[in-house]
């Protein structure tokens, strides 16, 4: 036979290994393993990109607003001699993300845009730094002619690149490919061809045009979890922006949190950054324009529109809303969503909002006093069970649910309880209607409000209490699922979520180890160990106690990775 005594040979992408002339192992790489670009996309944060499916429904600037700040940003983007980094700091609810999306569109229209990363606490993949470099690399591969081959080759050369440090990823997936593209002889010949063709046809040369497409947009850096990760991102940005083979510049928007503010006010970032402070720009007229348009729409679409006078609201009421907003677009956005509730009388609700005033001392000590008063008004509807509402809201803060119905069993509530409790809160809570994939808060400012004891009052609940509540709830559900369906995979998913929330209470402690030691054997310890080892946690030595195995391996990292890849329940 042609294959007699052959071993360890490859046919196409299929590898066959013969062991001791007895065992034949066949490994056929999956599509993602054989396609480097697909591997790159699988390790990228798709929803952090400007053209992601979720971006189609993200809030944008109202037409005719934010023109001045957008104009100044575009002047920086067009100036080839400007600083390589522009920082746009602004307070919560000031509309930074809407401005960034407006700038992305303007840059695309002028051929200046190349990539972006929109951080968001709503999803694991967009709330940490782990996919920052791969997401930029994926967009560069798409935008820059000829670069994709070099990035694909880097992935083929080092299949562990996605497990390496972000500095290593920057070097392998960005710097080296750009350098290779610059130095490639074939690329030089190709560029010469395009340059000659462009000169004859009076068209732009695509192989040199990308060097003028130089803006990378980063939004919501403060929503990247942890101050260390935020400063880490800024260090990477500086390394990228000042590298000789990286001809791109960064536009960064964030709240002026301490770690970010300190980094930008210190070398080396300070010397390479231009700062545009959002509070220096007039916002009142933009807010007034937004209110007029929204009130006009409300008077047409609300079920009570026939009884709403044409001159409502008065100019005085509009001015009062503008003053209450204090340049925070989120305030008027929440107001208008609340007034649009078809179950409420908008004229009566506006009267209540205008009459609900925080004390002078609150206004002086809390820049969000008016917003807090609005949240308190909305979150205390008549006959609501505050304790129940508090548990549901904090569960939504710490866990993504695909539907309201999935919250009830985790919190041990009767079916339909969550839906009826949140029925009047559509102005602040996205209830999972298409195209949104999960239940979530509309704005991070509500999360900040709920997590502050001084601001939330009776709606405050500590993170530890919520994680314990969710951990026990998911464990109870996993046991029920295993008992009813005998489905190890479904129960394992709920079990891991239970362990994730238990682990989130504090650092890895004896309490958590004991919790896990009780949970895992319920699935059959042998089956659970096989799954953990298969997922890369590590081998367990003979007679090693389960608690020792879990603390000595990267089980904690496994829990985090699993939660990131299976975030919704």
C-alpha positions in Angstrom: 0.0 0.0 0.0 1.1 3.5 -0.7 0.6 4.5 3.0 2.1 1.4 4.5 4.0 2.1 7.8 3.4 5.9 7.3 2.8 8.0 10.3 2.4 11.7 11.3 1.6 12.9 7.9 -0.8 15.6 6.6 -3.3 15.6 3.8 -4.4 19.2 3.1 -5.3 20.6 6.5 -6.1 17.2 8.0 -3.4 15.8 10.3 -3.2 12.0 11.0 -1.1 10.6 13.8 -0.4 6.9 14.1 0.7 5.8 17.6 2.4 2.5 18.0 0.9 1.2 14.7 -2.4 0.9 16.5 -4.2 4.3 17.1 -5.2 6.6 14.4 -5.9 10.2 15.5 -7.5 12.5 12.9 -7.5 16.3 13.5 -9.4 18.4 11.1 -8.9 22.1 11.9 -12.1 24.1 12.3 -12.8 27.0 10.0 -11.8 29.5 12.6 -8.5 27.6 13.2 -7.6 27.7 9.5 -8.6 31.3 8.9 -6.3 33.8 10.7 -8.6 36.7 10.0 -11.6 34.9 11.5 -9.5 34.1 14.5 -8.7 37.8 14.8 -12.3 38.7 14.6 -13.3 36.0 17.2 -10.8 37.7 19.6 -12.1 41.2 18.8 -14.8 43.2 20.4 -17.2 43.6 17.5 -19.6 45.8 19.5 -16.8 48.3 20.1 -16.6 49.1 16.4 -18.5 52.0 14.9 -20.3 49.9 12.4 -21.4 47.1 14.7 -25.0 45.9 14.7 -25.7 47.6 18.1 -24.1 50.9 16.9 -27.0 51.3 14.4 -29.3 51.9 17.4 -27.0 53.9 19.6 -28.0 57.5 20.5 -26.6 60.2 18.2 -26.5 64.0 18.4 -29.7 65.7 17.6 -29.4 67.4 14.1 -27.9 70.9 14.4 -26.4 70.3 17.9 -22.8 70.0 19.1 -21.6 71.8 15.9 -18.9 73.9 17.6 -17.1 71.1 19.5 -17.3 68.8 16.5 -15.9 71.5 14.3 -12.9 72.0 16.6 -12.2 68.2 16.7 -12.4 68.1 12.9 -9.9 71.0 12.6 -7.5 68.9 14.7 -8.1 65.8 12.6 -7.4 67.7 9.4 -4.2 69.4 10.7 -1.2 67.1 9.9 1.0 69.1 12.4 -1.4 68.8 15.4 -0.6 66.8 18.5 -1.0 63.0 18.0 -3.6 62.7 20.8 -6.7 64.7 21.6 -8.5 64.3 24.9 -12.2 65.3 25.2 -13.0 65.2 29.0 -16.6 65.8 30.1 -18.9 65.0 33.0 -21.4 62.1 33.0 -24.4 62.6 30.7 -22.8 65.5 28.8 -23.1 63.6 25.4 -19.5 62.6 24.8 -20.5 59.3 23.1 -22.9 61.1 20.8 -20.2 63.6 19.9 -17.8 60.8 19.2 -20.2 59.0 16.9 -20.9 62.3 15.1 -17.1 62.8 14.6 -16.7 59.3 13.3 -19.4 60.0 10.6 -17.7 63.3 9.7 -14.3 61.6 9.5 -15.7 58.9 7.3 -17.2 61.5 5.0 -13.9 63.2 4.7 -11.8 60.0 4.4 -10.0 60.6 7.8 -11.4 57.7 9.8 -9.5 54.4 10.3 -10.6 52.6 13.5 -12.3 53.0 16.9 -13.0 51.3 20.2 -16.2 52.2 22.1 -15.8 51.0 25.7 -19.0 50.2 27.5 -19.8 48.6 30.9 -22.8 46.8 29.2 -20.7 43.9 27.8 -17.7 42.0 29.1 -15.8 42.3 25.8 -16.1 46.1 25.8 -15.6 46.8 29.5 -11.9 45.7 29.8 -8.6 46.1 27.9 -8.2 42.4 26.8 -9.6 42.9 23.2 -8.4 46.5 22.6 -5.4 45.7 20.4 -7.0 42.9 18.4 -10.0 45.1 17.7 -7.8 47.9 16.3 -5.8 45.4 14.3 -8.9 43.9 12.8 -10.1 47.3 11.6 -6.6 48.2 10.3 -6.5 45.0 8.3 -9.8 46.0 6.7 -9.0 49.6 6.0 -5.4 49.5 4.8 -4.6 48.0 1.4 -2.1 45.2 1.6 -1.9 45.1 5.4 -4.2 42.1 5.9 -1.6 39.6 4.6 1.0 40.7 7.1 -1.4 40.5 10.0 -2.6 37.0 8.9 1.0 35.9 8.6 1.7 37.1 12.1 -1.2 35.0 13.5 -0.1 31.9 11.5 3.4 32.3 12.9 2.3 32.7 16.5 -1.1 31.0 17.3 -0.6 32.0 20.9 -0.6 35.7 20.1 -4.1 36.2 21.5 -2.9 34.9 24.9 0.1 37.2 25.0 0.5 40.6 26.6 -1.1 43.6 24.9 2.5 45.0 24.3 3.3 41.8 22.4 0.1 42.0 20.4 0.9 45.6 19.5 4.3 44.5 18.2 3.1 41.5 16.3 -0.3 42.6 15.0 0.3 46.3 14.3 3.9 47.5 14.3 5.5 44.6 12.5 2.7 44.4 9.8 2.9 48.1 9.2 6.7 48.0 8.9 6.5 45.0 6.6 4.0 46.8 4.4 6.3 49.8 4.2 9.4 47.8 3.4 7.9 45.3 1.0 9.4 45.5 -2.4 6.3 44.2 -4.1 4.3 46.8 -2.2 6.7 49.5 -3.5 6.1 48.3 -7.0 2.3 48.2 -6.4 2.4 51.7 -5.0 4.4 52.9 -7.9 1.8 51.4 -10.3 -1.1 53.0 -8.4 0.6 56.3 -8.2 1.2 56.3 -11.9 -2.4 55.2 -12.6 -3.7 57.9 -10.2 -1.7 60.6 -11.9 -3.1 59.6 -15.3 -6.7 59.2 -14.2 -6.6 62.1 -11.7 -7.8 59.7 -9.0 -6.5 59.3 -5.5 -3.8 56.6 -4.9 -5.3 54.0 -2.4 -1.9 52.9 -1.3 -0.9 56.4 0.0 -4.4 57.7 0.9 -4.6 55.5 4.0 -1.7 57.6 5.6 -4.1 60.6 5.6 -6.9 58.4 7.0 -5.4 58.9 10.4 -8.0 59.1 13.2 -8.6 56.4 15.7 -11.5 57.1 18.1 -11.6 55.8 21.6 -14.8 56.5 23.6 -15.8 55.9 27.2 -12.3 55.0 28.5 -13.7 55.5 32.1 -16.0 52.6 31.4 -13.0 50.3 31.0 -13.0 48.3 34.3 -10.3 49.4 36.8 -8.0 52.4 37.0 -5.0 50.2 36.2 -6.5 49.1 32.9 -7.4 52.7 32.0 -3.8 53.9 32.6 -2.5 50.7 30.8 -4.6 51.7 27.7 -3.2 55.2 27.8 0.4 53.9 28.0 -0.3 51.8 24.9 -1.9 54.7 23.1 1.2 56.8 23.7 3.4 54.0 22.5 1.3 53.7 19.4 0.8 57.4 18.7 4.6 58.2 18.9 5.9 55.2 17.0 7.6 55.9 13.6 5.6 53.2 11.8 2.2 54.2 13.2 0.9 57.2 11.2 -2.4 57.5 13.1 -3.7 59.8 15.8 -6.1 59.2 18.7 -9.2 61.0 19.7 -10.1 59.9 23.3 -13.3 60.9 25.2 -13.9 60.1 28.8 -15.0 61.4 32.2 -12.2 63.2 33.9 -11.7 60.4 36.4 -8.6 60.7 38.7 -6.5 58.0 37.1 -7.2 59.3 33.5 -6.8 63.0 34.6 -3.5 62.3 36.3 -2.1 60.4 33.3 -3.0 63.2 30.9 -1.5 65.8 33.2 1.9 64.0 33.5 4.7 63.2 31.0 4.8 61.7 28.5 1.1 62.0 27.6 1.0 65.7 28.7 3.6 66.7 26.0 1.7 64.9 23.2 -1.9 65.7 24.0 -4.3 68.5 23.0 -7.2 68.9 25.4 -10.7 70.2 24.6 -12.8 70.4 27.7 -16.5 69.8 27.0 -17.7 72.1 29.8 -16.1 75.0 27.9 -18.7 74.7 25.2 -22.1 76.2 25.3 -24.7 73.4 25.6 -27.9 75.3 26.6 -29.0 76.2 23.1 -28.4 72.7 21.9 -30.5 71.3 24.8 -33.3 73.8 24.0 -33.2 72.8 20.3 -33.5 69.1 21.4 -36.4 69.8 23.7 -38.4 71.7 21.1 -38.1 68.9 18.6 -38.9 66.2 21.2 -42.0 68.1 22.5 -43.2 68.6 19.0 -42.9 64.9 18.4 -44.6 64.0 21.7 -47.6 66.2 20.9 -48.1 64.3 17.7 -47.4 60.7 18.8 -48.7 60.5 22.5 -52.1 58.8 23.0 -53.2 62.0 24.8 -52.1 64.3 22.0 -55.6 65.5 21.3 -55.8 67.1 24.8 -52.4 68.7 24.8 -52.5 72.4 24.0 -50.4 73.7 21.1 -48.5 76.1 23.3 -47.4 73.5 25.8 -44.9 73.5 27.4 -44.4 77.2 28.1 -41.2 79.0 27.4 -40.7 79.3 31.2 -41.0 75.5 31.5 -38.5 74.9 28.7 -36.1 77.3 30.3 -36.5 75.6 33.7 -35.7 72.2 32.1 -32.6 73.7 30.4 -31.4 75.1 33.8 -32.1 71.8 35.6 -30.1 69.9 32.9 -26.9 71.8 33.8 -25.4 70.9 30.4 -26.2 67.2 30.9 -28.0 65.9 27.8 -28.9 62.7 29.7 -31.2 64.7 31.9 -33.5 66.0 29.1 -33.2 62.6 27.3 -34.5 60.8 30.4 -37.2 63.5 30.9 -38.6 63.1 27.3 -38.5 59.3 27.5 -40.5 59.4 30.7 -43.0 61.9 29.4 -43.5 59.6 26.3 -44.9 56.8 28.6 -48.3 56.1 27.0 -49.7 55.1 30.5 -49.0 58.6 31.9 -50.3 62.1 31.4 -47.3 64.0 30.0 -48.5 67.4 31.2 -49.1 66.2 34.7 -45.7 64.3 34.8 -43.9 67.5 33.6 -45.5 69.5 36.3 -44.3 66.9 38.9 -40.8 67.0 37.5 -40.6 70.8 37.5 -41.9 70.9 41.0 -39.5 68.3 42.4 -36.5 70.4 43.5 -33.5 69.2 45.4 -32.5 71.3 48.4 -29.9 74.1 48.0 -27.4 72.2 50.1 -27.8 69.1 47.8 -27.2 71.3 44.7 -24.1 72.8 46.2 -22.6 69.4 47.3 -23.8 67.2 44.4 -23.3 68.3 40.8 -25.9 65.6 39.8 -28.6 66.8 42.3 -31.2 67.5 39.6 -30.5 64.2 37.8 -30.7 62.4 41.1 -34.1 64.1 41.8 -35.3 63.0 38.4 -34.2 59.4 39.0 -35.8 59.3 42.4 -39.0 60.6 40.9 -39.1 57.9 38.1 -37.9 55.1 40.4 -40.6 55.6 43.0 -43.8 55.1 41.1 -47.0 54.6 43.1 -47.5 51.3 44.9 -44.0 50.0 44.0 -42.2 47.5 46.3 -38.9 49.4 46.8 -37.1 46.3 48.2 -38.2 44.3 45.2 -37.3 47.0 42.7 -33.9 47.5 44.3 -33.1 43.8 43.9 -34.2 43.7 40.3 -32.3 46.9 39.3 -29.0 45.8 41.0 -29.3 42.3 39.4 -29.5 44.1 36.0 -26.5 46.2 36.9 -24.3 43.1 37.6 -25.7 40.5 35.2 -26.9 40.5 31.6 -30.3 38.8 31.1 -31.8 38.1 27.7 -35.4 38.7 28.9 -37.4 39.8 31.9 -38.7 36.3 32.3 -35.1 35.0 33.1 -34.7 37.3 36.0 -37.7 35.9 38.0 -36.3 32.4 38.7 -32.8 33.7 39.6 -34.3 36.1 42.2 -36.8 33.4 43.3 -39.8 35.5 42.2 -43.1 34.4 40.8 -43.3 34.4 37.0 -44.1 37.9 35.6 -43.0 39.7 38.8 -40.1 41.5 37.1 -42.1 42.6 34.1 -44.9 44.1 36.2 -42.4 45.8 38.5 -40.5 47.5 35.6 -43.6 48.3 33.5 -43.3 52.1 34.0 -39.5 52.3 33.9 -39.0 52.2 30.1 -37.4 55.7 30.2 -34.4 54.4 32.2 -34.3 50.6 31.6 -34.0 49.0 28.2 -36.5 46.1 28.5 -34.9 44.0 25.9 -37.0 45.0 22.9 -35.4 44.3 19.5 -32.7 44.9 18.4 -31.1 45.1 21.9 -29.9 41.7 22.9 -30.4 42.0 26.7 -32.0 43.9 29.6 -29.8 46.9 30.5 -29.8 50.4 31.9 -30.0 53.1 29.2 -27.2 55.2 30.7 -24.2 54.6 33.0 -25.3 57.6 35.1 -28.1 55.4 36.5 -25.6 52.7 37.5 -23.5 55.4 39.3 -26.6 56.6 41.1 -27.7 53.1 42.2 -24.2 52.3 43.5 -23.9 55.4 45.6 -25.5 55.1 49.0 -25.7 58.8 49.6 -27.4 59.4 46.2 -29.7 56.3 45.9 -30.9 56.2 49.5 -33.5 53.4 49.8 -32.5 52.0 46.3 -28.9 51.4 47.3 -27.6 47.8 47.6 -23.9 46.9 48.0 -22.2 45.0 45.2 -21.3 42.1 47.6 -25.0 41.7 48.5 -26.0 41.6 44.9 -23.3 39.1 43.9 -24.3 36.8 46.8 -27.9 37.0 45.8 -27.1 36.2 42.1 -24.6 33.5 43.1 -27.2 31.6 45.2 -29.9 32.2 42.6 -27.8 30.7 39.8 -26.7 27.8 41.9 -30.3 27.0 42.8 -31.3 27.2 39.1 -28.4 25.0 38.1 -29.5 22.3 40.5 -33.1 22.6 39.3 -32.0 22.4 35.7 -29.9 19.3 36.4 -32.8 17.6 38.2 -35.4 18.4 35.6 -33.6 18.0 32.3 -30.5 16.1 33.3 -28.7 18.5 31.0 -25.1 18.9 32.2 -24.3 21.7 29.7 -27.2 24.0 30.6 -26.7 23.4 34.3 -22.9 23.9 34.0 -23.5 27.3 32.4 -25.7 28.3 35.4 -23.2 26.8 37.8 -20.3 28.8 36.4 -22.4 32.0 36.6 -23.0 31.1 40.3 -19.3 30.7 40.9 -18.5 33.9 39.0 -20.8 36.0 41.3 -19.5 34.2 44.4 -15.9 35.0 43.2 -16.9 38.6 42.6 -17.7 39.2 46.3 -14.0 39.6 47.1 -10.6 38.1 46.2 -10.3 34.3 46.0 -11.0 33.4 49.6 -11.6 30.2 51.6 -15.3 30.9 51.5 -15.4 30.9 47.7 -13.3 27.8 47.5 -15.7 26.0 49.8 -18.6 27.3 47.8 -17.1 25.8 44.6 -16.1 22.6 46.3 -19.8 22.1 47.2 -21.0 23.1 43.7 -18.8 21.1 41.3 -19.3 17.6 42.7 -23.0 18.0 42.2 -22.4 17.6 38.5 -20.3 14.5 39.0 -16.7 15.4 39.9 -15.2 13.3 37.2 -17.3 14.9 34.5 -16.6 18.4 35.8 -12.8 17.8 35.9 -12.8 16.5 32.3 -14.6 19.7 31.2 -12.3 22.0 33.2 -9.1 20.2 31.8 -10.6 20.3 28.3 -11.1 24.1 28.7 -7.5 24.6 29.7 -7.6 24.9 33.4 -4.9 22.3 34.0 -4.4 18.7 35.1 -5.3 17.5 38.6 -2.8 15.2 40.3 -4.0 12.0 41.8 -5.4 12.3 45.3 -5.2 16.1 45.1 -8.1 17.7 47.1 -10.5 19.6 45.0 -9.9 22.8 47.0 -6.2 22.6 46.4 -6.6 21.9 42.7 -8.8 25.0 42.3 -6.6 27.4 44.2 -3.4 26.2 42.4 -4.7 26.3 38.9 -6.0 29.2 36.8 -9.6 28.3 37.6 -10.3 31.9 38.6 -9.2 33.0 35.1 -11.3 30.3 33.5 -14.4 31.6 35.3 -13.8 35.1 34.0 -13.1 33.9 30.5 -16.3 31.7 30.5 -18.4 34.6 31.8 -17.0 36.9 29.0 -17.9 34.4 26.3 -21.2 33.5 27.8 -22.4 36.8 29.3 -26.2 36.5 28.8 -28.6 34.2 30.5 
